[in-house]
Amino acid sequence: MPTTDRAQQRRNFEEFEDSHDEKVMENRARLMQRQAIIGSTLTNGRVDE
């Protein structure tokens, strides 16, 4: 297995962290959208898109 230097490991980790943060934000936005749809359905008895 090839050894990577510390700087390369750090860059790899930062790239992983950035892509992970992006996915978390996308999932949070999707969740908030679903919660808004559920909330309006409970309030109005229908789905407001």
Order of alpha helices (4+ residues) and beta strands (2+ residues): alpha
